[in-house]
């Protein structure tokens, strides 16, 4: 390797000290030949230094670039051996499918026009596609990734892209989805007829692919007119969610041979025609505030002849006692009421309007977003139980976050001898105490209520004594074991954040010991917030 350049004129430390000392004397040196030689020869030597610096700078740049290239290549080699490259495309598709935005189908006041553009263009997929060539091809060539589409025309005027661009992205998604079944979230309004017509015509042209559809529309009949073309083409539709207040009867969903799950939200002005004989689960979200008995949300029960599970999320805050409820009898087997009401009269009159002769599962809880807690109408429930024959077929009962006196709840349970599963969540001012737990405890010489109970889930503020709870667990397991050696009693205890005390170590240790008791399964811990 060539030795680095060093000038012969380069002074030693001794030369530097002597010239500095002489300069302090302010007199001319006696011998100036050496100094004059340095002055005359220095420019050429300095130019040589400059040339060497340029060469070394270029060399440093070369070395830096080569180092970056080698480092990048080494990273690429490591990436080539990364386990992610051994993942089959099928698994990558599953992973990419988990990247859908959680709020893809949620209509929020904070959603912007930019959000709408990102949803229609499938921005989350485009970001994945830019990772590498393989991911690009997986994203581009996987129809099911593009078959999830959300549209809200109310945001189109705010979008940074014009309507024709949004429609173009919508067409691209439909094209890339090929013939794959579609999952659609559609929100349209009659005050933007051009957007509504363009979107619905485009999507309805692929109605033979509809698998899961959530459709939100206002109460004007105009949007429903564009949907008429889907009639008779919904062979793949399994799940339908309608949020609308249409004042016309729509029948274009009536011929959907695969439809099994139906949800309705809004003020019920006209019931849509549906293939109720094949629907298995249904949810109704609405209110009861003076539309007239013909439009009670419970009216859906009259049509749901084969529905196994029905959920009613009802806002009863505007309920008037002067507005009667239609008398309704239904063969539904599983019903869940989520009620927004602090008026036990409203809930009671709703119970009075019902007869449920086939019910096996009954759940009731407050609509926390609207109001809490729920005021439990014990007398009306007892009448409903007698009228419906709950004593012969009700096996599961959940009452959550309700205000109910313990003795009243025990009265209600006493008419349910077939009950096997019971779930209760306390309300702090009306919590379950020893009175309730002792009422459920089996003891010699006393007829026990709910004798078939094998599952108790209690979410509590712990306003009972631990010994009474433990005795309840032991007595229930012993009763079941006395009748069937293979029977098991499950007790789940969870305490709320506002519990009046902590579970002491002694009680926890005792519960741990009881885990080995034959026929007894125990779980405990804090309730999820």
Secondary structure, 3 states (H helix, E strand, C coil): CCCCCCCCCCCCHHHHHHHHHHHCCCCCCCCCHHHHHHHHHHHHHHHHHHHHHHHHHHHHHHHHHHHHHHHHHHHHHHHHCCHHHHCCHHHHHHHHHCCCCCCCCCCCCCCCHHHHHHHHCCHHHHHHHCCCHHHHHHHHCCHHHHCEEEEEHHHHHHCCCCHHHHHHHHHHHHHHCCCCCEEEEEEECHHHHHHHHHHHHHHHCCHHHEEEEEEEECCCCHHHHHHHHHCCCCCCCCEEEEECCCCCCCCCCCCCCCCCEEEEECCCCCCCCCCHHHCCEEEEEEECCCCCHHHCHHHHHHHCCCCCEEEEEEECCCCCCCCCCCCEECCCCEEEEEEECCCHHHHHHHHHCEECCCCCEEEEEECCCCCCCEECCHHHHHHHHHHHCHHHHCCEEEEECEECCHHHHHHHHHCCCCCCEEEEECECCECCCHHHHHHHCCCCCCCCCCCCCCEEEEEECCCCCHHHHHHHHHHHHHHHHHHCCCCCEEEEEEECCCCCCCCCHHHHHHHHHHCCCCCEEEEEEECCC
